[in-house]
Amino acid sequence: MGKVLLVDDDVELSSMLREYILREGFEVDAVHDGEAGVRAALSGGYGIVVLDVMMPGMGGIEALRRIRGQSQVPVLMLTARGDDVDRIVGLELGGG
């Protein structure tokens, strides 16, 4: 699968998730805003992107839109929101 890219503005949560993923034997890079996440995801160095939906500035939905414009890297959407509209849009854009 390669390396995991974690994109989440919550630094504490990112650190915790990073530790869990590392324990499973994966390499993990974390960035904390949508712009950096898009740049990293499009670099081609990741097997999967874990992308937070709610971030200041460029949110996860817009980041996914930009990633999908140039790449089919698998994207797992991470959200605390239960809004069906966000789920549908994320799935339609190719997130999981």
VODREN-242402 format. One record per atom (N, C-alpha, C): residue in three letters; y, x, z negated. Coordinates in pm, whole numbers. Layout:
# VODREN-242402
ALA  Y  X  Z .
...
This chain:
# VODREN-242402
MET  -119  83  0 .
MET  0  0  0 .
MET  125  87  0 .
GLY  120  205  -55 .
GLY  240  289  -57 .
GLY  324  265  -181 .
LYS  448  298  -168 .
LYS  542  286  -279 .
LYS  597  144  -293 .
VAL  637  112  -415 .
VAL  696  -18  -446 .
VAL  846  1  -465 .
LEU  924  -86  -402 .
LEU  1069  -89  -423 .
LEU  1102  -209  -508 .
LEU  1165  -186  -621 .
LEU  1207  -292  -712 .
LEU  1358  -306  -702 .
VAL  1405  -427  -667 .
VAL  1548  -453  -650 .
VAL  1588  -562  -750 .
ASP  1657  -522  -857 .
ASP  1698  -617  -962 .
ASP  1818  -559  -1034 .
ASP  1920  -642  -1055 .
ASP  2042  -595  -1122 .
ASP  2024  -580  -1273 .
ASP  1920  -637  -1329 .
ASP  1894  -626  -1472 .
ASP  1821  -494  -1498 .
VAL  1896  -395  -1545 .
VAL  1841  -261  -1562 .
VAL  1727  -259  -1664 .
GLU  1742  -332  -1773 .
GLU  1638  -335  -1876 .
GLU  1509  -398  -1823 .
LEU  1522  -510  -1754 .
LEU  1405  -576  -1696 .
LEU  1341  -486  -1590 .
SER  1423  -422  -1509 .
SER  1372  -330  -1407 .
SER  1290  -218  -1469 .
SER  1340  -165  -1578 .
SER  1270  -56  -1647 .
SER  1134  -103  -1696 .
MET  1130  -223  -1754 .
MET  1004  -277  -1804 .
MET  906  -301  -1688 .
LEU  953  -365  -1580 .
LEU  867  -390  -1465 .
LEU  818  -261  -1403 .
ARG  907  -163  -1395 .
ARG  871  -33  -1339 .
ARG  755  29  -1418 .
GLU  763  21  -1550 .
GLU  656  77  -1633 .
GLU  523  6  -1609 .
TYR  526  -127  -1596 .
TYR  402  -201  -1568 .
TYR  342  -159  -1435 .
ILE  427  -147  -1333 .
ILE  378  -112  -1200 .
ILE  325  31  -1198 .
LEU  395  122  -1267 .
LEU  349  261  -1276 .
LEU  211  269  -1340 .
ARG  189  189  -1443 .
ARG  59  190  -1512 .
ARG  -55  148  -1422 .
GLU  -23  73  -1319 .
GLU  -125  30  -1223 .
GLU  -150  134  -1115 .
GLY  -80  247  -1125 .
GLY  -105  358  -1034 .
GLY  -15  364  -911 .
PHE  88  281  -906 .
PHE  178  282  -792 .
PHE  301  367  -820 .
GLU  360  422  -715 .
GLU  490  485  -726 .
GLU  595  375  -716 .
VAL  704  388  -793 .
VAL  806  283  -796 .
VAL  944  346  -790 .
ASP  1029  290  -704 .
ASP  1171  321  -705 .
ASP  1244  192  -739 .
ALA  1349  202  -818 .
ALA  1427  85  -855 .
ALA  1572  106  -814 .
VAL  1631  2  -755 .
VAL  1774  -2  -726 .
VAL  1828  -130  -786 .
HIS  1959  -134  -806 .
HIS  2013  -243  -887 .
HIS  2117  -331  -818 .
ASP  2118  -331  -685 .
ASP  2204  -426  -613 .
ASP  2145  -452  -476 .
GLY  2187  -564  -416 .
GLY  2131  -606  -289 .
GLY  2155  -510  -175 .
GLU  2276  -453  -166 .
GLU  2308  -359  -59 .
GLU  2214  -238  -63 .
ALA  2199  -179  -181 .
ALA  2109  -63  -195 .
ALA  1966  -104  -166 .
GLY  1929  -225  -205 .
GLY  1794  -274  -180 .
GLY  1764  -287  -32 .
VAL  1860  -339  44 .
VAL  1841  -352  188 .
VAL  1827  -215  252 .
ARG  1917  -123  217 .
ARG  1909  12  274 .
ARG  1774  77  245 .
ALA  1730  67  120 .
ALA  1603  129  82 .
ALA  1486  61  152 .
ALA  1486  -72  155 .
ALA  1376  -146  218 .
ALA  1364  -111  365 .
LEU  1477  -90  431 .
LEU  1475  -60  574 .
LEU  1446  87  604 .
SER  1435  168  501 .
SER  1407  311  520 .
SER  1264  334  569 .
GLY  1179  235  551 .
GLY  1040  247  596 .
GLY  949  317  497 .
GLY  997  350  379 .
GLY  917  425  284 .
GLY  842  342  182 .
TYR  841  210  198 .
TYR  781  123  96 .
TYR  675  31  155 .
GLY  571  9  74 .
GLY  465  -82  114 .
GLY  495  -225  75 .
ILE  582  -244  -24 .
ILE  621  -377  -70 .
ILE  755  -367  -142 .
VAL  831  -476  -134 .
VAL  961  -487  -202 .
VAL  951  -603  -300 .
VAL  988  -578  -426 .
VAL  1000  -685  -526 .
VAL  1149  -710  -541 .
LEU  1194  -829  -503 .
LEU  1336  -859  -486 .
LEU  1380  -974  -574 .
ASP  1478  -948  -660 .
ASP  1535  -1052  -746 .
ASP  1621  -1145  -661 .
VAL  1613  -1273  -686 .
VAL  1691  -1371  -611 .
VAL  1837  -1370  -656 .
MET  1859  -1368  -787 .
MET  1995  -1382  -839 .
MET  2054  -1246  -879 .
MET  2142  -1195  -793 .
MET  2213  -1070  -823 .
MET  2358  -1090  -784 .
PRO  2450  -1025  -855 .
PRO  2590  -1035  -814 .
PRO  2610  -965  -680 .
GLY  2715  -1002  -610 .
GLY  2737  -944  -477 .
GLY  2637  -1005  -381 .
MET  2561  -921  -315 .
MET  2460  -970  -223 .
MET  2337  -1013  -303 .
GLY  2308  -1141  -300 .
GLY  2192  -1194  -370 .
GLY  2063  -1166  -293 .
GLY  1952  -1201  -354 .
GLY  1822  -1174  -296 .
GLY  1794  -1247  -166 .
ILE  1844  -1370  -152 .
ILE  1820  -1445  -29 .
ILE  1888  -1376  89 .
GLU  2015  -1335  70 .
GLU  2085  -1264  178 .
GLU  2019  -1129  205 .
ALA  1978  -1060  100 .
ALA  1909  -931  118 .
ALA  1781  -951  198 .
LEU  1705  -1054  167 .
LEU  1582  -1084  241 .
LEU  1614  -1115  387 .
ARG  1719  -1191  411 .
ARG  1761  -1223  547 .
ARG  1787  -1094  627 .
ARG  1857  -1000  565 .
ARG  1890  -875  633 .
ARG  1766  -787  654 .
ILE  1679  -786  554 .
ILE  1554  -709  568 .
ILE  1471  -767  682 .
ARG  1456  -899  684 .
ARG  1375  -964  787 .
ARG  1434  -947  926 .
GLY  1564  -922  936 .
GLY  1625  -899  1066 .
GLY  1574  -772  1132 .
GLN  1517  -680  1052 .
GLN  1474  -551  1107 .
GLN  1336  -505  1062 .
SER  1273  -576  969 .
SER  1147  -526  914 .
SER  1057  -642  870 .
GLN  928  -615  873 .
GLN  830  -711  823 .
GLN  762  -659  696 .
VAL  828  -567  625 .
VAL  773  -518  499 .
VAL  747  -638  407 .
PRO  633  -643  339 .
PRO  608  -754  246 .
PRO  714  -758  135 .
VAL  761  -880  105 .
VAL  863  -899  2 .
VAL  815  -1005  -96 .
LEU  813  -968  -224 .
LEU  779  -1061  -331 .
LEU  910  -1098  -399 .
MET  943  -1227  -400 .
MET  1068  -1274  -460 .
MET  1048  -1294  -610 .
LEU  1142  -1243  -687 .
LEU  1139  -1250  -832 .
LEU  1255  -1336  -877 .
THR  1227  -1447  -948 .
THR  1336  -1535  -990 .
THR  1303  -1607  -1119 .
ALA  1406  -1629  -1197 .
ALA  1393  -1709  -1318 .
ALA  1427  -1854  -1287 .
ARG  1485  -1876  -1169 .
ARG  1523  -2012  -1130 .
ARG  1403  -2088  -1078 .
GLY  1402  -2216  -1103 .
GLY  1294  -2300  -1055 .
GLY  1338  -2390  -942 .
ASP  1452  -2359  -881 .
ASP  1510  -2443  -777 .
ASP  1422  -2444  -652 .
ASP  1376  -2563  -613 .
ASP  1289  -2576  -496 .
ASP  1357  -2526  -369 .
VAL  1487  -2545  -356 .
VAL  1559  -2503  -236 .
VAL  1549  -2351  -222 .
ASP  1571  -2277  -331 .
ASP  1559  -2131  -326 .
ASP  1417  -2089  -287 .
ARG  1319  -2157  -341 .
ARG  1180  -2125  -308 .
ARG  1151  -2147  -160 .
ILE  1197  -2261  -109 .
ILE  1172  -2294  31 .
ILE  1241  -2196  123 .
VAL  1369  -2166  95 .
VAL  1442  -2071  179 .
VAL  1375  -1935  175 .
GLY  1337  -1889  57 .
GLY  1269  -1760  45 .
GLY  1140  -1755  124 .
LEU  1062  -1860  116 .
LEU  936  -1865  190 .
LEU  961  -1872  340 .
GLU  1060  -1949  382 .
GLU  1092  -1960  524 .
GLU  1137  -1825  581 .
LEU  1201  -1745  499 .
LEU  1248  -1613  545 .
LEU  1139  -1508  539 .
GLY  1023  -1544  488 .
GLY  912  -1451  487 .
GLY  886  -1385  353 .
GLY  950  -1435  247 .
GLY  922  -1383  113 .
GLY  800  -1453  58 .
GLY  748  -1397  -48 .
GLY  630  -1458  -109 .
GLY  650  -1472  -257 .
